[in-house]
Structure formats: structure tokens, C-alpha cells
């Protein structure tokens, strides 16, 4: 989907952070944009910007776990702008804490939005994209924690790994059907994920009040000062520009931060070392060599080596 002007994007979690950055980038390239968010105040603030700049944006309040409401939002978007060509499944919440402290409420909240919301987006819009036949693209936001795991974030890692795998499977299946698929893997970006995650949690998924665990000590005395340095955090609009480039080039992976390369390599090297160093069972090989996505998927060969931003 290299021609974007006049086409329509539907962006979840579009009221702030990465979603808002993607929305601004889409507008820059001449797209109509629908931003959806569970927080009316975030939508109002975002729309103040878009209205001031006279940009073609519609805001819809939506909880992405509500499938019936999702279908109504899709109908609204199509009634207002026509067919949707770009779906960005960006709505998400954080999920931190030691695994032994997790509750079913914690799991249900994070899985419902981070994974269920993506499923609902694809199930709502993919049939519509295939039906209108004008081409399309689906981007879903994973995380560096969806490529390599960390501690004290088991619910978040679980959902973000699932999103990454889902998009790789979708991209494989959509080859030749006019629908591209990408997984966005952002690093540190200026968002309000922590604040909004707590504010949006519904009453029935709240836990009983317990004292929060003490925060770990910083690695050195000026750690907090260095964390506050704006250079640490990518501007969401820059992230949005990287998404636009990925959509135009039909990239499978949209990676934003080169600083994670070494960590990704360590994980993949561990996978290679874990494979048995022994001869093939020829009869077994004769069968499994036809399992295309296990033995070879040309989708991975098509992923380009990208350089620094060129905008």
C-alpha cells in the first residue's frame, strides 16, 4: 500500500502516545483518519489539535474488548470516510509486577486489551478490506518485550509475543491477497502507558488494595535524571513516520530503536544453540520439509535492511 493519499486509517489507542503520533503521520501523507480510544478526555485533547490544523480526523470512543461496539465503530468510520484501508491495532495497557503477585484479574485485563483488542480489530476489518478489494494494510503494536522477554512483566510479555506471532502468521496468509501486515516493535517512546493503564481498568477487574512493592533501587544515583533526558524517549510522531515507511514498503517488522539489536541476537542465538546437533532422520525430513512455515517462509527473506530515517 504505497499510495496513501485519500485513503482511510483506523487507529486504536489513537488519543495519545504512539497512536496519536501515527495519526499525525497519516494526516501528513494525506490520509483520512479515525482515532478511537477508551478515554474521552484523550480524544478531546487530540481533536483540539486536529481541528486547529483543519485535518480530516474523526474521533470515536471505543473499548476494544467490546466486539459489538467495535463493529458499530467500523460502520461509523465507513459512513464518514468510506472504506478503511489501514488498521492500526495500537491500544494497549502495561502489565508489570512479579509473577507470584499476579491475579486472574491482572491476566484478564491485560490479555483482554493487548491480545483480545488486536483479535477484534482483525476480525472486524479484515473481511471488510478483502470485500472492498482496494488493498489494505494491518499494523499491530507489539513491543521489545514481544521479541525478547524480561522479568516482572509476564502478562505484558505474553500478550506482546502473541501479537508478534499473530502478525507474522497473518502476513504469511495474506500474500497475494492485497493485504499487508506488519508488527510494530517500538522501544522507549513518549507515552502515558502507565497512567492510562491504571485509569482505564474496569471495576470488575480491579484487585483488592494491597501495598505496592517497593521500587528497585536505581543502578546509580543519577539514573532518574538520565531517564528524564528527552533524548532517551522517541517522539511518537517519529514512530509514526517509521510506521508509514513500513506500510509503504510492506515490511513485516517495523523496528524503531537500533539499541536492541544485540539483545535480539542473543535470544536468537540461544534458539540456534538449543537445536539438537545430530543427523537428520531422513524419513522425518521427507515429511517436514513440506511444512512451509516451519522449515522455510519466504516472508522472512523479504524483510529489508533499513537505514536511518530519510524524511
N, C-alpha and C positions, 0 to 999 in steps of 0.2 A: 504494500500500500504506500507507494512513494509519492503519490499526489494527494495532498491533504486539504487543499483549499476547497471550501464549500461543503466538506464532509462533517459529520457529527460525531463527537466524542461523549461518552457517558462515563463519568469518573466518580467512583465511590470514595468516601473519605475525602471529598473534594473541598471541604470547607476550610482546611488549614494544612500546613505542613507540606509533605510531598505531593499529596493530591492537588492542593492549590497550586503548587509550582508547576505540575503537569498541565493543569487547566490554563494557566497563564501562557505556557509554551504553546499549547494547542491554539489559543487565540492568536498568538503572534504569527502562526502559519496559516491563518485564515479559516480555522475550523469553527463551527458552532459547537458549543459546549454545554453539557448538562452536568452540574455538580450536585451530588447527593451526599448527605451527611445526617447523622442522628442528632446533631446539635444545631438547633435553630439559630443560636447566637453566632455560631461559626459561619453559617450560611449568610446571615445578615451582614456580618463584617466583610465577608468575601464579596458579596454582591455590591456593597458600597464601592469597592474598588472597580469592579467590572462596569457598574453603572456610570461611574465618574469618567471612565475611559470609553464609554459607549461601545461595549463589546457584546457580541451575541451569546449571552450566557443565561441559562435558566437554572434555578435552584429548586431542589425537591428534598424535603425532609424524609429520610428513609432509614429504618433499621434493617440492615442487610440480612438479618436472620428471618425476617418476615417475608415468606415467599409470595403470599397474595399481594402484599404491599409492593413488593419488588415488581411484579407483573403490572400493577397499576402505574408505577413509576415509569416503566418501559413504554407503556401506552401513552403516558403523558409526554415523554420525550419525543416519541414518534409523531404525536399530534402537533407538537410545537415546531419541530425542526425537520421532520421526515425521518428517513431510515437512519439508524445508528450504524456507524462503520468502525468505530474504535471503542472497545470496552476496556476500562482500566479498573481492575479489581484491586483497589488500594486500601479500603477500610480495614483497620486492624487495631488490635489492642496489645499491650505488653502483658507478660506473664512471668514474673520473677519470683524468686524465693527457693529455699531448699526443698527438694522433692518430698522429704518427710513431713513437711508442713502443708503440702497441697491437700485440698479438699475436692470433692466431686463438684462443688460449686465453681472452684477455680478452673477445673478442667472444662466444665460445660460452658463457662463464659468465654474462655479463650478459643476453644475448638469451634464453638458456635459462630463466632465472628471471623476469626482468622482463616478457618477452613470452610465452614459452612457458608459464609458470605461469598467466598470465591465460587463454590459449587453453585450457589443460587444465581450468581451473575452469569456463569457459563450456561446453565440450564435455561435461563431466561432469554439470553441474547443470541446464543449460537444458532438455534433454529431460525430466528428472525434474520440473521445475517445470511445464512445459507439460502433462505427463501427469497430475499430481495436480490441476491445474485450480483451485487455491486462490489463485492470484495469486502474484506474487513480484517481486523486485527484485534487480538485479545492480549492484554498485558496484565499480569498478576504480580503483586509485590510480595516477594519473599524477604530474605534478609541474609546477611553474612552468617547468621545463625541457622539458615536453611541450607547452607553448604558445608559448614563445619560447626560442631556442637560446642557449647560452653556449659559450665556448671551454673546452678541456681537459676535455670531458665527452662526447665524441662517442658512445660506446656507450650511456651513460645517456640522452642526448637522443634518440637513435634509438629506443630502446625506449619511452620515455615519450611521444613523439609518436605512435608506433604504437598505444599503449594508448588515447590520447585519440581517435584516429580510429576505432578499433575500437568504442568505446563509443557514439560518435555514429552509426555505421552500425547497431549493434545496437538502439539506441533507436529509430531510424527504422523498422527492420524489425519491431520488437515492438509498434508502435502497434496497438491494437485486440486484442491477444492476452493482455492481463492481466499482462504482464511489463514493469516499468520498468527503465531503465538510466541510470546516472549515471557521470560521470567525476569523481573526486575530485582536486582540484588544490591540494595543501597547500603552504604556504610554510614558513618556519622553525618546526620543531616539535621538542620534546624527544624525541629517539630515540637509539638506538645504532647507526644505519645503518652508519657507517664501521667500527666494531668488529666487528659481526656479519657484514658483507660479507667481511672477511678471514678470520674464523674459520670460516665455512661453506663456503669454497671447496674443492671436492674435489681430491684429489691429482692426478688426471689432467688437471685444468685449471690447475694451478699453473705459473707461469713459472720459468725458471732465475733464481737470485738475481742481482739487479742492484742497484747502489746507487740509492736513490731520488733523484729530482731535488731540488735544494734548494727549500724553500718560497719563494714570492714574498714580498718584504718587505711588511709591513703598511702601509696607507696613512698611518697616523700612529702615534706611539708608544703611545698608549693604546688601540689598536684591540682587542687581546686582552682588555683589561679590559672594554671595552664589549660585546664578544662574549659575555662571561661573565654579563652582566646578565640575570637571569631574565625580565625584561620583553621581551627580544628573541625568546624561544622560546615558542611557544604550548604550553599544557598539552595533551597528547594527548586527555584527556577532553573538553576544549572542542572539539577537532577532531571527536571522536566525536559530540558534540551537534549539530554542524553537519551531519554525515552523516545523523543521524536526521531533522533538519529537511528535508534534501534528499530523503530517501527518502519521507517523508510527503507531500511536495509534488510528487514525481516530477520533480525538477529534473534537467535534462541535465547542467549544470555545478554542481559543489559547490566553490565557491571559498572559501578561508579567510582570505586576507590582502588588505585593500584597497590595501596599499602597492605592489602590482604592476600596478595599473590603467594607469598611464602607459606602462609597458613593453609591455603587451599592445596598447595603442592604437598605439604606434609601429610594431609589427610589422604590424598590420592596415592601417594607413595605407600602409605600403610595398607591400603587396599591391595595394591600390587604385591606387596611382601606377604600378605596373608593368603595369596593363591598357592595351592599345593605345587611344589616344584617336582613334578613327576610326569611320566609319559601319558599321552592321551590314551583313553580307552577308545579304540578305533570304531567299534560298533556304536558306542555312545556318541562319538563325534559325528558319525554319519547322520545321526538324527538331529542333534542340537545345532549343527552348522546351518540348518534351515530356520532356526529360531531368530529371525532377523534382528529384533531389537535387543536380544541378549548378546549375540555374537558380533553383529555389526549394524550400526544405524548411520546411514549417510548424513543424517541431520547434524551429527557432531562434526563431520568433515566440513560442513558448510559454514561453521562458526568462524567469523573473520578475526584476524588480528587487528585490533583498532589502536589508533594513536590518540594523542591528546585532542581535546575538543577543537573543532575548526570553525566555530561560529564567532 
